[in-house]
Amino acid sequence: MRRLILILFVFAFFADFSSAQGFMRPMWRQRILEFKKVRLLEILKLDEQTSVKFLSKYSKFSNDLAQVWIERENLINELEVKINRGDKDSYDKLMQDIFELERKENELRVNFYNELKEILSDRQIAQVIVFERNFNREFINTLREMQRERMRRRF
């Protein structure tokens, strides 16, 4: 069942993919985030009060992280344009900005997990970390499966 729901979300991701930006539209990003939250709450088995606190922190973290990813993607796109145009300099500034965003992403994660220590046990925080990794893997694998299936139908 969980796999089916993930496949539906991935299908929605492809159906509403914004090729101009290279990102999911906010509506689908939000739906996937809601799905992740539901799954996390099932895994963590939190009481209502703790769930509210957790969801508030998780939503803020997810939104902040998405913003960093978008900024980094834009900078990398700029870097690619400069490379394709044959520009010979001004790479360093863009690369430093990209590295700074990667540091910011790491800082966001560390701060988020430190904030979780106020409301979750170490085991629950570990469950969040493992869930994030597994969810992302399953999402990517499902995307690949769908791409393969599309290619099979074409030929």
N, C-alpha and C positions, 0 to 999 in steps of 0.2 A: 504494500500500500504506500509506504513512504517513497519507494522508488517511483511509483506511478505519479505521485504528487510532484516529485522532483522533475520527472520527465515533462509534466504539464507546464511547470514553471520554465523549463528550458525551452520548450516549444514557444511559449509566450515571449521569451527572451529573443528568439530568432524572428518571430513574427513581427516584433515591434522594435527591432534593432535600428538604431539611428546611424546610418552609414556616414553621415556628414561629420559627426563628432566621434564615432567609434565607441560610444558608450550606450548602455541601456538607458532608455528614457526613465525619468524619475519615477513614473508610475510603476514600472516593472521592478525597478530597483527596490522601491518601497514594498511591493508585494513579496518579493523574495526575502527581504528583511523581516517582514511579518511572519513568513513561514519559518524562518530561522528562529525567531523568538518563541514561537509556539513549540517547536522541537526542543529548544533549550529548556523551556519550562517543564516539558514532559520529562526530560532527562534529570534535571536538578531537583524536581519534586519540592518546590518552595511553597511556604505558606503565602497567603495573600499579601500580607504586608511586605514581606521580603521580595515577593514577585514584583510589586510595584516599584520598589527601590531598584531592583536589578534591571527591570525593563527601562527605567529612566536612564540609568547609567549606560546600559548597552546601546540604547538608541542614540544617545549623544556621542558615544564612542564610534558607532558605525557611521553616523553622519559626518563626524570630523574626519574619519579615516577616508571616506569616499571623497571628501573635498580635497584631501591631500593627493589621492590617486588621480583625480581629475587635473589638478594643477601640474602634477608630475607628467601626466600624459601630454598635456598641452606643451610643456617645455620640451619633451622628447620630440614631439611633432615639429616644433620650431627648429630643433637641432637637425632633424632630418631634412627640413627645407633648406637650411644653410648648407648641408652636405651636398644635396642634389643640385643646388645652384653653383656649387664650386667655391663658396666663400672660403677664404684661407685663414681667417682669424675670427675672433669673438666666440670661439667654442668654449673657452675656459669659463666665462661668466655663466653660460647656460649649464655647463656641467656642474659648477659649484652650486647653482640653484637646485639642480636635481638632487645632488648629494645632501643638500640641506633639507629638502623635503623628505628624503629617506631617513634622515636623523629625526625629523619631526614625527614621522610615522612610528619609528621605534619608541620615541618618547611618549607618544599617545598610548601605545600598547602598555608600556611599563606603568604609566600613570593609571590606566584603566584597571590593570590587574592589582595595583596597590589599593585602588578605591574598592575593588571587590572584596579585599580582605576585611573590610568593615562589616560586610553583610553575609559573606559566604565562607564556608570552611575551605581549607586547603584542597581537600578532595574535590569539592564542587568547582573550585577555580581550575583544577586540573581537568575536570570534565569539560569545562568551557573551552579550554585550550585544545583538547583532543577533538571536541565536536567541531570547532572551527576548521581544523585541518581536514577532518574527514568530510565535512560538508563541502568544502572547496574542491577536494579531490573528486567526490561523487559528481559535483556539478560539472567539472571539467570533463570527466569521463562520459557523462551523459551527453554533453555537447559534442564530444567526438563521435559517440555512437550515432547521434542524429545526423552528423555530417556524413559519416560512412553510409548510412541508410539512404540519404539523399543522393549520394554518388551512385549507389547501386541501382536506384530507380532510374537514373539518367541513362545508364548504359545497359 
